Every structure is written in structure tokens, then in C-alpha cells.
Amino acid sequence: MRFAGRLVLGTILVLLLAISTLVWLTQRGLRTDLEHEIARSLQSEARLVAQVLPADSAGWQEAIGRHAGASEHRITLIARDGRVVAETGLPAGSREHLENHADRPEVAAALAGRVGTAIRTSASVGRPLLYVAVPGGPGVVRVAASLAQVDEAVERAQRVVLSAALLALLVGSALAFVAARSVAGPLTGISTAARAIASGQPPRFPRSGIPDIDALVQALRQMHQQLADRFAAITREQAESTALVESMTEGVLAADAKGRILTANAAARDALGYAHDAEMPDLRTLFRSKPAREVVDAILAGAAVRDREVELDGRTFLLSGQPLPHGGAVVVLHDLTELRRLETVRRDFVANVSHELKTPLTSISGYAETLLAETPEEPTRTQFLETIASNARRMQRLVDDLLDLSRIESGRWQPRPAEVGVRAAAAEAWAGLARRHAGRDLRFVAQAAAGAESVVMDPDALRQLLTNLLDNAIRYTPDGGEIRVTSEPASGGVSLAVRDSGQGIAPDHLTRIFERFYRVDPSRSREEGGTGLGLAIVKHIVEAHGGRVEAESELGGGTTVTAWLPAASSTRDPGVTEP
């Protein structure tokens, strides 16, 4: 039941209780007062009867009969032994059958010299009577009066009181309802405002005009403001903490005392292979690696773990963990896979560079020492010097390629894209290589399809890209073969391809040809002066321009290296250029 209903019902119950008490007290008080008043009147009447009784007992019946006719009261004369001597209202001859009245309380009191009073139902007339007995006459004079008038008076008074009480009940209920509405309305508004605060909605505070309720509303308004400020501060701190954890490159996992994952940032989910909204298992069963599970068990047992290196699904992680004060743990995963790979690449790079430099340095050193120790003939001396110069140039190309690759990978080199014609750039790159391979019998073709006559690319980078691809093609294409450069529109860009008719590359080598220092035929590449960095440079150049590169080959059917590059508008006609 609502507060207003309870208030109205409580008021009605209080009013009913008060009215019932009032009616009962009124009835009881009025009846008692009337009975006392009648008793005094009967006492006076009994004394009067005792005084006017004649001396002759034969006239007593007639005397009390005259007096009773005037007052309509029942008068009884009782001897000292309790016998009824005379009584009004009885037929003649019936007095002898009356009981002895000595034991009646009012008679006993009068015989003792006091005024006796009693109320009871008369055995003679069969209705309640008020008896008053006084000493006098033959012994006791008793006067009895009916209480019907008292009952009527009490009933009239009860009707009046009940009417007034009903009116008071109605008025009181109406006033209680109005008061309940005036109090319950603001309280209901306060309750609604409190629920709004709990649900995070903006509350509407009521105005009641009642000082106590207004003070409560003011306190609630201040509490809401303080809660809003604190909640905003907590939300801001939580957002900052969440952003900080999510921005970490290390994976962070937080679990409760039972091992259930409470927090897992994006790095941790990516490292462990879980989607952003995927449910993660308990921390104890999250890792399949035994060393990792041992680390988790130790942390959940209350021990801090620092920098424990473990293997997870072929990747290397550094695990650290700290138990929380009230149970649970925080585990941090640092992915070392790329670092280990870079360390391996660095070691391989140093080994490869050392190996690549060792061969020409050995040749230069050997021939130079021979020239210093001996004085060979002119043809031999010239051959030695040409060998020294050739190996020096080979070292120079290697150093240049290493510098180019270092600049590209480190980000120090930034391309300056411009619209460059494909045929002109291909012809320029071929011209420089044709002089170096003047004795080779090769056919060169450059074609640009409509809509792909030019590309948006750094001109120097495009020349270097074509030079490296054409140099590789020349190296693996036999005399009489053909090398073709083509460009075609493809997938919103330009597909630039260099195809040769050489010996081709086996499938198991094809996926690795863009790695640094990787050679399909190491001995032949070194003999022909290759550095093993050309295709790696091509790959980095294309990717620096937002493109991609891939190779297709067939043993005995030649090789095609294709680079997809951003498109550029051009209307120049395609053509063919041959050396």
C-alpha cells in the first residue's frame, strides 16, 4: 500500500478508535449520571414515603398505592425480618407468595441503617429496575423505578454522538486525504528522483512547501550533485585507465581470486587469438603451455613473477605477473617474437654482409699482394688490375644497395611522387644496362596500355626499380631471349610488369626471392656480380608508394615480376622501344 493510502487508513483507524472510545465513555458516563440522579430522586421519594406512612399498618397499602399512582414508581414496605408488608403493582393475596427480601443487597444495607441501591431484573415484573431502600416504616421502605427512560436517553445521546462522530470521521478522512496528498506527492517525487539518480538519469526534484520535506529535497539535491561529481571523476579515471591499458603494446590480463578474466586489453586478445567480444576461459586454463601455466599458478598463489620467457603457439612471450591485495592477479605479456626475429635477421644480415664482402676483399687482397710481391708481365698485370677493379665495383654496388635499403627501411627516405612515363623510364633503365651487357643478344620491348602510360611515383625510385628488375632479367635470360616491360590498368591502379624468357624459378624458391641476400643460384649470381639485395629494394620501394609486388615463374618458361602502383591520368599512346 502506498504512503498516502496508509496515512489515510491510519487516520481513519485513529478516528474510529477515538469515536468508539468517546461513544463508550459517553454512554457509560451518561448512564451512570442518570442512574445516580434517579437513585437520588428515589431516595428522596423513599424518605418521603416513610414519613407519610400512617400509624395504622392497615392503611399502608392504600398510602403507597396513592403515592405510586402519582410517581409511577414501585414502592415496597419490608419488615425487619425481610417479609414484604406492602407493595404496589401486585394483585391482592399474592403478597404471601413473595420471597423473603432480607438477602437483597439494598434491603440488607437499609436494615443495617444505610441507604441501599441495586440494579437487577425484577423477578416479579421481569424487567430491569433500579432499587433504592432506606430505613423507615415497618423496617425498610424501597422504591423501584424502571430504567427504560435511562436507556432511551442514552440511545438518544448515542445517536447524537454517533452523528457528530460520523461527521467528524468524514471531515477527518477528507483532511487526512488532503494532508496525505500534500505529503505523499513530494515523497513520491523524492522516490522518483532517487530512482532516477540510481539509474543514471537526470532527476526532477519536487517542491512541497513543507519545510521538513524541502530540507530533505535540498539534501538529496546536494547528494546528487556530489555523486555526479564523484561518478564523473571515477568515470574519467576509469576511461583514462582503460585507454592507457588498451594503448599498451603489452598484453594485460586481470583476473579475480577464482581466476576469471575481468580485463583483457586488445594486445592480450590479439596475442592469444581471441576476438574483442569473445569470452575468454579462466586464467588457469587460458595457456596451453606448461611453463606458462606454472607462471599463472605461482601468481595466483601469491608470488610475484618477473620476466619469465615462454613459448606460446610458436611465438615468444615475456611473462610477468603480480598478485592483487584482495585476491586475483595481473599478468603482463610482452611479445618478443618480432624482437627475436629482428635479432635473427640482424645476425643473418651481418653474416651475409660479411660473406658477401669477404669474396671480393679476398680477391682484391690476393691480386694486390701478388702485384706488390712480383712484377708480372703487362697482360698479366692488366688482368690482375681489371679483377681488382671488378671486385671493387662489386663491393661498391653492394655498399650502395645496403645504403639504399637502409635509407628506405629506416624511413629517412621519403618518396616524392610525380607522374612519370613508363616507356621513357624503362628505356632509360635499359640503356644503362645495355652498355654494361653490350655483348649480349637480347631483345627489349616496352609497352604501355591505354590508361597506364604513366605512374605516380618518385622518378629516381622508378628508375632504380626498373634497373634492378631488368638487371635480374638480363642475368637469368640466355642470348636470343626477350625481356618485356608492360603496364596495364588494374584494380584502380597500374600494373607494371617485367617479364623475361629465362630459365625460371622453382616454386620452393619463388616465395623467398624478395628476401635480402636470397639467391636461387648463389654461385651464378656472385659470378655475374649480383648483390642479392635488388629484389628486396624493389619490394620496399613499391610498398613505400602504397603498392605491392609479386612474382610468377615457371621452370623453363621465364619469370614475371609485377608491381601494382597508384594510377595516374595519361593519354600518351603506347609504343615499342628496342635497343
Buried (B, 14 or more C-beta within 10 A) or exposed (E): EEBBEEBBBEBBEEBEEBBEEBBEEBBEEBBEEBBEEBBEBBBEBBBBBBEEBEEEBEEBBEBBBEBBEEBEBBBBBBBEEBBBBBBBBBEEEEBEEBEEBBEBEBBBBBBEEEBBBBBEEBEBEEEBBBBBBBBBBBBBBBBBBBBEEBEEBBEEBBEEBBEEBEEBBEEBBEEBBEBBBBBBBBBBBBEBBBEBBEEEEEBEBBEBEBEEBBEBBEEBBEEBEEEBEEEEEEEEEEEEEEEEBEEBEBBBBBBBEEBBBEBBBBBBBEBBEBEEEEEBEBBBEBBEBEBBBBBBEBBBEEEEBEEBEBEBEEBBBBBBBEBBEEEBBBBBBBBBBEEEEEEEBEEEBEEBBEEBBEEBBEBBEBBBEEBEEEEEEEEEBEEBEEBBEBBBEBBEBBEEBBEBBEEBBEEEBEBEBEEBBBBBBBBBBBEEBBEEBEEBEBEBBBBBBEBBBBBBBBBEBBBBBBBBBBBBBBBBBEEEBBBBBBBBEBEEBBBBBBBBBBBBBEEEBBEEBBBBBBBBBEEEBBEEBBBBBBBBBBBBBBEBBEBEBBBBBBEEEBBBBBBBBBBBEBEEEBEEBEE
